[in-house]
C-alpha cells in the first residue's frame, strides 16, 4: 500500500486482480496519481446485519430517481455513500424526503 494512503478519517482500500482502488480525502492524494475528486461521504448509521435485505436500496433508489449518482462502500458495521459535492445538498434533501433521518 502506498504510504500516503493512511491516517485519514475515511479510507477504503480494495484490491482485485486488476486494480488497487483507494478512496480517501482528496488532499491525501499526491500529484501524478489517477484520481477523481469532488466527492463527499454520507455514513449510513448502522450496524446493519449482513443478512438485512434492501438497506442500500432504500438509499440508492430515491437518489437514482433524481439522477444523483453514488459510489457505495460497505464495511462490517455500516455502509457509506459517496456523492458529488455539487449534489450533496440535493442528495440530503432527497434522502430526508424519502424518510431517512439526517444526523450531523
Steps between C-alpha positions, in 0.01 A plus 500: 500500500627848429612698803263787419200268545484512877406712796179649369153507652361304203706250304389205290744277316389230258735275308394274216700308242476806273524804723572666829227750590551746783222731621634768730492877550607664175765707677679173588551404136836611363535657157538265207254244637195420285220627725147636499425779746199694617310242704350510850434205731164421659509231769195279535481457875508129586594243580285317249494122519660343195175307452291820474347540154437832327692739726720640226211495252291722728769768462610438141158479340372850590836648400493318166149633431644850537801419280747523790778249451667327794799288585401258776757352737402244761680399816415249769314756713353748253480625144619824344377692199727734312320769301638783291554813710272691261219251573543481879223736614256360245591143603434584865163654409405195293599258777314699766198514270520121470469451875867489599619709791803725474740491793781754481 
